[in-house]
């Protein structure tokens, strides 16, 4: 049986990673916009982002827009690969007759 990545598998973190995977490589989203998209509190989102950041799955950068501080969040290459592997594992669980080697 295929193992599911426990860092991604938690519902809130899966929602975060899925949302970030929709961005292009190297693109980032502002923390408040991500919070709004996911309908999460700032504290809850911060906790899950920290766990994803510790795993190397997200990159967080702090900058300024004018004089206003801004936090930007993006999926790292490692995070994108982990999410692709996670989705393959889910597909294998849902349909074990399918494998990525078959045409």
C-alpha positions in Angstrom: 0.0 0.0 0.0 1.2 3.5 -0.9 2.1 5.8 2.0 0.5 9.2 2.1 2.7 12.1 3.1 1.6 12.9 6.7 2.7 16.6 6.3 0.4 17.1 3.3 -2.4 14.7 4.4 -3.8 16.9 7.2 -6.9 18.5 5.7 -5.9 22.2 6.2 -2.4 21.6 4.9 -3.7 19.7 1.9 -5.9 22.7 1.1 -2.9 25.0 1.4 -0.7 22.9 -0.9 -3.5 22.4 -3.4 -4.1 26.1 -3.6 -0.4 26.9 -3.9 0.0 24.3 -6.6 -2.3 26.3 -8.8 0.3 29.1 -9.0 3.0 29.0 -11.6 6.6 27.9 -10.7 8.2 30.6 -8.6 4.9 32.5 -8.2 3.8 33.6 -4.7 0.6 34.8 -3.1 0.1 37.3 -0.4 -0.7 35.8 3.0 -4.0 37.7 3.4 -5.2 36.6 0.0 -4.4 33.0 0.8 -6.1 33.3 4.1 -9.2 34.7 2.3 -9.2 31.9 -0.3 -9.0 29.2 2.3 -11.3 30.9 4.8 -8.8 30.3 7.6 -7.9 32.4 10.6 -4.5 34.0 10.4 -3.3 32.0 13.4 -4.5 28.7 12.0 -3.0 29.4 8.6 0.3 30.4 10.2 0.6 27.2 12.1 0.0 25.1 9.0 2.4 27.2 6.9 5.1 26.7 9.6 4.7 22.9 9.4 4.9 23.0 5.6 7.9 25.4 5.8 9.7 23.1 8.2 9.2 20.3 5.7 10.7 22.5 2.9 7.4 22.4 1.0 6.7 26.2 1.1 8.8 29.3 0.8 7.8 32.3 2.8 9.3 35.7 2.2 8.7 38.9 4.0 9.0 42.2 2.1 7.4 45.6 1.9 4.9 47.1 -0.5 5.7 50.7 -0.1 5.8 51.1 3.7 3.5 48.2 4.4 4.9 44.8 5.4 3.9 42.0 3.1 4.3 38.2 3.6 4.4 36.2 0.4 3.9 32.4 0.2 4.8 30.0 -2.6 5.2 26.3 -3.1 8.9 25.2 -3.3 10.1 22.7 -5.9 10.3 20.1 -3.2 6.7 20.9 -2.2 5.5 20.7 -5.8 7.1 17.3 -6.1 5.7 16.1 -2.8 2.2 17.2 -3.9 2.6 15.4 -7.2 3.6 12.2 -5.4 0.8 12.6 -2.9 -1.8 12.9 -5.7 -0.3 9.9 -7.5 -0.6 7.9 -4.2 -4.3 9.0 -3.8 -5.0 7.9 -7.4 -3.3 4.5 -6.7 -5.5 4.1 -3.6 -8.7 5.0 -5.5 -7.9 2.8 -8.5 -5.2 0.2 -7.7 -5.5 -1.2 -11.3 -4.0 2.0 -12.7 -0.2 2.5 -12.5 1.9 5.3 -13.9 3.8 2.7 -16.1 0.6 1.8 -18.0 -0.1 3.9 -21.2 
